[in-house]
Amino acid sequence: MSKAEKAFEIQESIGRKINELEKLGFEFMWHNRISSIRRLRKQTEDDKTAEYDAQAEKNEDHARDSMTNDLVYNEHDNEWV
């Protein structure tokens, strides 16, 4: 297994752990290279709109990245394939 494959495996593992946190009612946060968790808050309509806009911007940035030009974003599964 190459280093890249191991890195992707670790990334998937981290994603699964973050999903476990959400099932327990917490969210994972990462800011300025510091991680933390907090209880999930109820979302308002403004929060949902802001989250949607932020995700759309993230998707556009990701699509522009030269390393991901061969990937396609699957909105149903919320992942790049």
C-alpha positions as CSV (number, residue, x, y, z in Angstrom):
1,M,0.0,0.0,0.0
2,S,1.4,3.4,-1.0
3,K,1.7,6.3,1.3
4,A,-1.1,8.1,-0.6
5,E,-3.4,5.1,-0.2
6,K,-2.6,5.0,3.6
7,A,-3.3,8.8,3.8
8,F,-6.7,8.3,2.1
9,E,-7.5,5.4,4.5
10,I,-6.7,7.7,7.5
11,Q,-8.8,10.4,6.0
12,E,-11.8,8.1,5.6
13,S,-11.3,6.9,9.2
14,I,-11.3,10.4,10.5
15,G,-14.5,11.1,8.5
16,R,-16.2,8.0,10.1
17,K,-15.2,9.2,13.6
18,I,-16.6,12.7,12.9
19,N,-19.9,11.0,11.8
20,E,-19.9,9.1,15.1
21,L,-19.5,12.3,17.0
22,E,-22.5,13.8,15.1
23,K,-24.6,10.7,16.0
24,L,-23.8,11.4,19.7
25,G,-24.9,15.0,19.4
26,F,-21.5,16.7,18.9
27,E,-19.7,18.4,16.1
28,F,-16.0,18.4,15.3
29,M,-14.4,21.9,14.8
30,W,-11.1,22.8,13.4
31,H,-9.8,26.4,13.5
32,N,-6.3,27.7,13.3
33,R,-4.8,24.2,13.6
34,I,-6.7,23.6,16.8
35,S,-9.4,20.9,17.0
36,S,-12.3,20.7,19.5
37,I,-15.8,19.3,19.8
38,R,-19.0,21.0,21.0
39,R,-22.6,20.0,21.3
40,L,-24.6,20.4,18.1
41,R,-26.8,23.5,18.0
42,K,-30.2,23.7,16.5
43,Q,-30.0,25.3,13.1
44,T,-32.0,28.3,12.0
45,E,-32.9,29.0,8.4
46,D,-30.1,31.6,8.2
47,D,-27.6,29.0,9.4
48,K,-28.8,26.6,6.8
49,T,-28.5,29.2,4.0
50,A,-25.0,30.2,5.2
51,E,-23.9,26.6,5.4
52,Y,-25.2,25.9,1.9
53,D,-23.4,29.0,0.5
54,A,-20.2,28.0,2.3
55,Q,-20.4,24.4,0.9
56,A,-21.0,25.8,-2.6
57,E,-18.0,28.0,-2.3
58,K,-15.9,25.1,-0.9
59,N,-17.0,23.0,-3.9
60,E,-16.0,25.6,-6.4
61,D,-12.6,26.1,-4.8
62,H,-12.1,22.3,-4.7
63,A,-13.1,22.1,-8.4
64,R,-10.5,24.7,-9.3
65,D,-7.8,22.9,-7.6
66,S,-5.6,21.4,-10.3
67,M,-5.2,18.2,-8.3
68,T,-8.9,17.5,-8.4
69,N,-9.8,18.3,-11.9
70,D,-10.4,14.6,-12.6
71,L,-12.8,14.3,-9.7
72,V,-16.6,14.9,-9.8
73,Y,-18.6,16.1,-6.8
74,N,-21.4,13.7,-5.8
75,E,-23.9,16.0,-4.0
76,H,-26.1,13.1,-3.0
77,D,-23.3,11.4,-1.0
78,N,-21.5,14.7,-0.3
79,E,-18.2,13.5,-1.6
80,W,-15.7,13.8,-4.5
81,V,-15.5,10.7,-6.7
